[in-house]
Amino acid sequence: MRTALEVTFWACTGLIAWTHAGYGAALAVAARVWRPRRESEVEPAPPSLSLIIAAHDEQAVITAKVANALALQYPRERLEVIVACDGCADATAALAREAGADLVLELSRGGKIRAQDAAVVRARGEIVAFSDANSMWQPDAALALAGAFADPRVGYACGQVRFTRASEDAREAPNQEGIYWRYELAVRALESRLCSITAGNGAIYATRRAAYIVVDPIMGHDLSLPFQMVKRGLRAVYVPDARASERMVPSLAGEFARKRRMMSHTWPIVLRGGMLSPRGYPPGYAVMIFSHRVLRYLTPALHALALAANVALLAEGAGALYWVTLALQLGLGLAALLAGALRLRPLLLARYYVLTTASPAAGLWDWLRHGTPAWWDAAEGTR
């Protein structure tokens, strides 16, 4: 019994350490050892590109977003700006037309994915790019993103989104998402260099129109498109020079709610959307999916099993080492609780980790209890 408990404890602890730190370190080592062949440096003429902005009641930001799109350093005759209004009850559509959008679709409420699907059907570009209404692209972002498709093996490309906050001191800000996101982008760059990325982001990404995949409306593009492209023999890559920015959720409670909502859309992809099936994956990519996605989403269960095994080991008379490991686990929880009163960065990081680690479990509970709607409202403080 004691041996089984020790195996459980150390296996869970090892898997948590692997998905959060070991995996990234292993990718860094692999990237130094293996040098993928470079493609030709010759830059072809930019392909025609349709930039699709799905919007639901975005009158506060849509004028600025369309202006941002039209200001891109992209040949205007090869750029099409489409605003797909998803059941808007405000002035989004009228303001998008006034701002100069090439095509404005007024659709009944069906969710972001169905609005994007409808826009792709009407799009004229060889490349279809997507952006959120509150995401502002850098002037050269579209050229950088479209440039990835000079490689005929690439079917999906996502850029780099940076989260901005108000003037509040970042060291004392409740939401410490920026630290996690910088690490995530570094891992994403390594995945892209070695094989393909395992997830994208909704602020700045693109696919070939001919390779666009229609997915279940509750399954977002961020997670479903990259692995589906790989299963079809294409690459999904990260283009760090294609930069965008959007406002960060200011509060940690808001960030938890955002991640909980995202995870309620993630679990259908994982459990019935094809992610767990290795069919079509190169071996290395299968390891990436397991390490970066599956284990990350299982982290709440791994923590719970590790804690339960730790307590059981102490009940069995285990040595001082397990008192230390129990103290570390309880200390993490205590630090997270203290962050509500003491806005010290180590405590805020502990609280961020605890709440964001809990979000997959909360999202799974939401999905199992009442399903997942295809639509959602904007996170507080991001407009």
C-alpha positions as CSV (number, residue, x, y, z in Angstrom):
1,M,0.0,0.0,0.0
2,R,2.7,2.4,1.0
3,T,4.7,1.7,-2.2
4,A,1.6,2.5,-4.3
5,L,1.0,5.7,-2.5
6,E,4.6,6.8,-3.0
7,V,4.4,5.9,-6.7
8,T,1.2,7.9,-7.0
9,F,2.6,10.9,-5.2
10,W,5.9,11.1,-7.1
11,A,4.3,10.4,-10.5
12,C,1.8,13.2,-10.0
13,T,4.5,15.6,-8.8
14,G,6.7,14.7,-11.7
15,L,4.0,15.2,-14.3
16,I,3.1,18.6,-12.8
17,A,6.8,19.6,-12.9
18,W,7.1,18.3,-16.5
19,T,4.1,20.2,-18.0
20,H,5.0,23.5,-16.3
21,A,8.8,23.5,-16.5
22,G,10.4,20.3,-17.8
23,Y,8.7,20.3,-21.1
24,G,9.8,23.8,-22.0
25,A,13.4,23.0,-20.9
26,A,13.4,19.9,-23.1
27,L,12.2,21.9,-26.1
28,A,15.0,24.4,-25.5
29,V,17.6,21.6,-25.5
30,A,16.0,20.0,-28.6
31,A,16.1,23.3,-30.5
32,R,19.8,23.7,-29.8
33,V,20.5,20.2,-31.0
34,W,18.2,20.0,-34.0
35,R,18.3,22.7,-36.7
36,P,15.3,22.4,-39.0
37,R,16.1,23.4,-42.6
38,R,15.4,27.0,-43.6
39,E,13.0,27.9,-46.3
40,S,14.0,30.2,-49.1
41,E,14.5,33.8,-48.0
42,V,12.9,35.1,-51.2
43,E,9.7,37.0,-50.3
44,P,6.9,36.5,-52.8
45,A,4.3,39.2,-53.5
46,P,1.7,39.4,-50.6
47,P,-1.2,37.1,-51.2
48,S,-4.7,38.5,-51.2
49,L,-5.9,38.6,-47.6
50,S,-9.3,38.9,-46.0
51,L,-9.2,40.2,-42.4
52,I,-12.3,39.0,-40.5
53,I,-13.5,40.7,-37.3
54,A,-16.3,38.8,-35.5
55,A,-18.1,41.2,-33.3
56,H,-21.0,41.1,-30.9
57,D,-22.1,44.5,-29.5
58,E,-18.7,46.1,-30.0
59,Q,-19.8,49.7,-30.8
60,A,-17.3,51.0,-28.2
61,V,-14.3,49.7,-30.1
62,I,-15.3,48.8,-33.7
63,T,-14.5,52.2,-35.3
64,A,-10.9,52.1,-33.9
65,K,-10.6,48.4,-34.9
66,V,-11.6,49.1,-38.6
67,A,-9.3,52.1,-38.7
68,N,-6.5,49.9,-37.3
69,A,-7.1,47.3,-40.1
70,L,-7.2,49.9,-42.9
71,A,-3.9,51.4,-41.6
72,L,-2.1,48.1,-42.0
73,Q,1.0,48.2,-44.3
74,Y,-0.6,45.8,-46.7
75,P,-1.4,46.5,-50.4
76,R,-4.9,48.0,-50.2
77,E,-6.0,46.3,-53.4
78,R,-5.1,42.9,-51.8
79,L,-6.7,43.6,-48.4
80,E,-10.4,43.0,-47.6
81,V,-11.8,44.0,-44.2
82,I,-14.9,42.1,-43.2
83,V,-16.9,42.7,-40.0
84,A,-19.2,39.8,-39.1
85,C,-21.8,41.1,-36.7
86,D,-23.0,38.3,-34.5
87,G,-26.5,39.3,-33.5
88,C,-25.5,42.8,-32.6
89,A,-28.2,44.9,-30.9
90,D,-26.2,48.1,-30.9
91,A,-24.6,50.3,-33.6
92,T,-21.7,48.0,-34.4
93,A,-22.8,47.4,-38.0
94,A,-23.5,51.0,-38.8
95,L,-20.2,52.2,-37.3
96,A,-18.2,49.5,-39.1
97,R,-19.6,50.7,-42.4
98,E,-18.9,54.4,-41.6
99,A,-15.3,53.4,-40.7
100,G,-14.8,51.9,-44.1
101,A,-15.1,48.2,-43.7
102,D,-15.3,46.5,-47.2
103,L,-18.1,44.1,-46.1
104,V,-20.3,44.1,-43.0
105,L,-22.4,41.0,-42.4
106,E,-25.4,41.3,-40.1
107,L,-26.1,37.8,-38.8
108,S,-28.4,36.3,-36.2
109,R,-26.7,35.3,-33.0
110,G,-24.9,32.0,-33.5
111,G,-21.6,32.6,-31.7
112,K,-18.2,33.7,-32.9
113,I,-17.3,30.6,-34.8
114,R,-20.5,30.7,-36.9
115,A,-19.9,34.4,-37.6
116,Q,-16.4,33.6,-38.8
117,D,-17.7,30.7,-40.9
118,A,-20.2,33.0,-42.7
119,A,-17.4,35.6,-43.3
120,V,-15.1,33.0,-44.8
121,V,-17.8,32.0,-47.3
122,R,-18.0,35.6,-48.5
123,A,-14.2,36.3,-48.3
124,R,-12.3,36.8,-51.5
125,G,-8.7,36.5,-50.1
126,E,-6.4,33.5,-50.6
127,I,-5.6,33.9,-46.9
128,V,-8.3,34.5,-44.3
129,A,-7.0,36.2,-41.1
130,F,-9.0,36.7,-37.9
131,S,-8.9,39.2,-35.1
132,D,-10.9,40.2,-32.1
133,A,-12.6,43.6,-32.1
134,N,-10.5,44.8,-29.2
135,S,-7.2,43.6,-30.6
136,M,-5.0,46.3,-32.2
137,W,-2.5,45.0,-34.8
138,Q,0.9,46.6,-35.4
139,P,1.2,48.2,-38.9
140,D,3.4,45.4,-40.3
141,A,1.5,42.5,-38.6
142,A,-0.5,41.4,-41.6
143,L,2.5,41.3,-43.9
144,A,4.4,39.2,-41.3
145,L,1.5,36.8,-40.8
146,A,0.8,36.4,-44.5
147,G,4.5,35.8,-45.1
148,A,4.3,32.5,-43.2
149,F,2.2,31.0,-46.1
150,A,5.1,31.4,-48.5
151,D,5.9,27.9,-47.2
152,P,3.4,25.6,-48.9
153,R,3.4,23.3,-45.9
154,V,1.9,25.9,-43.6
155,G,-1.9,25.8,-43.1
156,Y,-2.2,27.9,-40.0
157,A,-0.2,30.8,-38.5
158,C,-0.8,32.8,-35.4
159,G,1.0,36.0,-34.3
160,Q,2.1,37.4,-30.9
161,V,-0.5,39.1,-28.7
162,R,0.7,41.2,-25.8
163,F,-1.6,42.1,-23.0
164,T,-1.6,45.6,-21.7
165,R,-2.8,47.0,-18.4
166,A,-3.7,50.3,-17.0
167,S,-1.0,52.4,-15.3
168,E,-1.3,50.3,-12.1
169,D,2.0,49.0,-10.8
170,A,2.5,45.6,-12.5
171,R,4.3,44.3,-9.4
172,E,1.2,44.8,-7.3
173,A,-1.5,44.1,-10.0
174,P,-3.9,41.3,-9.0
175,N,-3.7,39.6,-12.4
176,Q,-0.3,38.2,-13.1
177,E,-1.2,36.8,-16.5
178,G,1.6,38.6,-18.2
179,I,4.3,36.5,-16.6
180,Y,2.6,33.2,-17.6
181,W,2.0,34.6,-21.1
182,R,5.6,35.5,-21.7
183,Y,6.6,31.9,-20.8
184,E,3.8,30.5,-23.0
185,L,5.0,32.5,-26.0
186,A,8.6,31.2,-25.5
187,V,7.4,27.6,-25.5
188,R,5.2,28.3,-28.5
189,A,8.2,29.6,-30.4
190,L,10.1,26.5,-29.7
191,E,7.2,24.2,-30.7
192,S,6.9,26.1,-34.0
193,R,10.6,25.8,-34.7
194,L,10.7,22.1,-34.0
195,C,7.3,20.9,-35.4
196,S,4.0,22.8,-35.0
197,I,2.3,24.8,-32.2
198,T,-0.3,23.1,-30.1
199,A,-2.5,26.2,-29.7
200,G,-2.9,29.6,-31.1
201,N,-4.8,32.8,-30.0
202,G,-7.8,34.6,-31.1
203,A,-6.3,38.1,-31.4
204,I,-4.2,37.5,-34.5
205,Y,-4.2,34.3,-36.7
206,A,-4.8,33.2,-40.2
207,T,-5.3,30.1,-42.4
208,R,-5.4,29.4,-46.1
209,R,-9.0,29.9,-47.2
210,A,-8.7,26.5,-49.1
211,A,-7.6,24.8,-45.8
212,Y,-10.1,26.5,-43.5
213,I,-11.8,23.9,-41.2
214,V,-15.5,24.3,-40.1
215,V,-15.6,23.1,-36.4
216,D,-18.4,22.7,-33.9
217,P,-19.5,26.2,-32.8
218,I,-18.6,25.5,-29.1
219,M,-15.0,24.5,-30.1
220,G,-12.9,27.6,-30.6
221,H,-10.3,28.0,-33.3
222,D,-7.4,28.7,-30.9
223,L,-7.2,25.1,-29.8
224,S,-9.0,23.1,-32.5
225,L,-7.4,24.5,-35.7
226,P,-3.6,23.8,-35.0
227,F,-3.9,20.1,-34.3
228,Q,-6.5,19.6,-37.0
229,M,-4.1,21.2,-39.5
230,V,-1.3,18.8,-38.4
231,K,-3.7,15.8,-38.9
232,R,-4.2,17.0,-42.5
233,G,-0.4,17.1,-43.1
234,L,0.0,20.8,-42.7
235,R,2.0,22.8,-40.3
236,A,0.7,25.3,-37.6
237,V,3.3,27.9,-36.9
238,Y,3.9,30.9,-34.6
239,V,5.0,34.2,-36.2
240,P,6.4,36.5,-33.4
241,D,6.9,39.4,-35.8
242,A,3.1,39.6,-36.4
243,R,2.2,41.6,-33.3
244,A,-1.0,42.6,-31.7
245,S,-2.1,44.0,-28.3
246,E,-5.2,43.9,-26.3
247,R,-6.2,44.9,-22.8
248,M,-5.7,42.4,-20.0
249,V,-8.6,41.5,-17.6
250,P,-7.7,43.8,-14.6
251,S,-8.8,41.6,-11.8
252,L,-7.8,38.0,-10.9
253,A,-11.4,37.1,-10.4
254,G,-12.1,38.3,-13.9
255,E,-9.2,36.3,-15.3
256,F,-10.4,33.2,-13.5
257,A,-13.9,33.7,-15.0
258,R,-12.3,34.1,-18.5
259,K,-10.2,31.0,-18.2
260,R,-13.1,29.0,-16.7
261,R,-15.2,30.0,-19.8
262,M,-12.4,29.1,-22.1
263,M,-12.0,25.7,-20.5
264,S,-15.7,24.9,-20.9
265,H,-15.0,25.3,-24.6
266,T,-11.7,23.3,-24.3
267,W,-12.9,20.1,-22.8
268,P,-15.3,19.3,-25.7
269,I,-12.3,19.6,-28.1
270,V,-10.1,17.4,-25.9
271,L,-12.7,14.7,-25.1
272,R,-14.7,14.5,-28.4
273,G,-13.0,16.8,-30.8
274,G,-10.2,14.6,-31.9
275,M,-7.3,15.9,-29.9
276,L,-6.7,12.7,-27.9
277,S,-6.6,10.6,-31.0
278,P,-3.0,10.2,-32.1
279,R,-4.1,9.3,-35.7
280,G,-2.4,11.7,-38.0
281,Y,0.1,13.0,-35.5
282,P,3.9,12.8,-36.1
283,P,5.4,11.1,-33.0
284,G,7.0,14.3,-31.8
285,Y,3.8,16.3,-32.1
286,A,1.9,13.6,-30.1
287,V,4.4,14.2,-27.3
288,M,3.8,17.9,-27.5
289,I,0.1,17.5,-27.3
290,F,0.3,15.3,-24.3
291,S,2.9,17.4,-22.5
292,H,1.6,20.9,-23.2
293,R,-2.2,20.3,-23.5
294,V,-3.4,17.1,-21.9
295,L,-1.2,17.3,-18.8
296,R,-1.9,21.0,-18.4
297,Y,-5.6,20.4,-18.3
298,L,-5.2,17.5,-15.9
299,T,-3.1,19.5,-13.5
300,P,-6.0,20.0,-11.0
301,A,-6.5,16.3,-10.7
302,L,-2.8,15.7,-10.4
303,H,-2.6,18.2,-7.5
304,A,-5.5,16.6,-5.8
305,L,-4.0,13.1,-6.1
306,A,-0.6,14.3,-4.9
307,L,-2.2,15.9,-1.8
308,A,-4.3,12.9,-1.0
309,A,-1.4,10.5,-1.5
310,N,0.8,12.8,0.7
311,V,-1.8,12.7,3.6
312,A,-2.2,9.0,3.3
313,L,1.5,8.4,3.4
314,L,1.8,10.4,6.6
315,A,-1.1,8.3,8.0
316,E,1.0,5.2,7.1
317,G,3.9,6.6,9.2
318,A,6.0,8.0,6.3
319,G,9.2,9.9,7.1
320,A,10.0,13.6,7.5
321,L,10.3,14.1,3.7
322,Y,6.5,13.9,3.4
323,W,5.9,16.4,6.1
324,V,8.0,18.8,4.1
325,T,6.1,18.1,0.9
326,L,2.8,18.5,2.7
327,A,4.0,21.8,4.1
328,L,5.0,23.0,0.6
329,Q,1.5,22.2,-0.8
330,L,-0.3,23.8,2.1
331,G,2.0,26.8,2.0
332,L,1.0,27.4,-1.7
333,G,-2.6,27.5,-0.7
334,L,-1.9,29.8,2.3
335,A,0.1,32.2,0.1
336,A,-2.8,32.3,-2.3
337,L,-5.2,33.2,0.5
338,L,-2.9,35.9,1.9
339,A,-2.7,37.6,-1.5
340,G,-6.2,38.9,-1.0
341,A,-4.9,41.1,1.9
342,L,-1.2,41.5,1.1
343,R,-0.5,42.5,-2.5
344,L,3.0,41.2,-2.6
345,R,4.2,39.7,-5.9
346,P,5.1,36.2,-4.6
347,L,1.7,35.9,-3.0
348,L,-0.1,37.3,-6.1
349,L,1.8,34.7,-8.2
350,A,0.7,31.9,-5.9
351,R,-2.9,33.1,-6.1
352,Y,-2.7,33.4,-9.8
353,Y,-1.3,29.8,-10.1
354,V,-3.9,28.3,-7.7
355,L,-6.9,30.0,-9.5
356,T,-5.8,29.3,-13.0
357,T,-4.9,25.7,-12.1
358,A,-8.4,25.3,-10.8
359,S,-10.0,26.8,-14.0
360,P,-9.8,23.5,-16.0
361,A,-11.8,21.7,-13.2
362,A,-14.3,24.5,-13.0
363,G,-14.7,24.6,-16.8
364,L,-15.2,20.8,-16.9
365,W,-17.8,21.1,-14.2
366,D,-19.7,23.8,-16.2
367,W,-19.6,21.8,-19.4
368,L,-20.8,18.5,-17.8
369,R,-23.5,20.3,-15.7
370,H,-25.2,22.4,-18.3
371,G,-23.2,22.3,-21.6
372,T,-21.4,25.1,-23.3
373,P,-23.1,27.9,-25.3
374,A,-21.6,28.9,-28.6
375,W,-21.5,32.5,-27.6
376,W,-20.2,34.6,-24.7
377,D,-19.9,38.2,-23.6
378,A,-16.6,40.2,-23.5
379,A,-14.5,39.8,-20.4
380,E,-14.8,42.8,-18.0
381,G,-12.3,45.5,-18.4
382,T,-11.0,44.5,-21.8
383,R,-12.8,47.1,-23.9
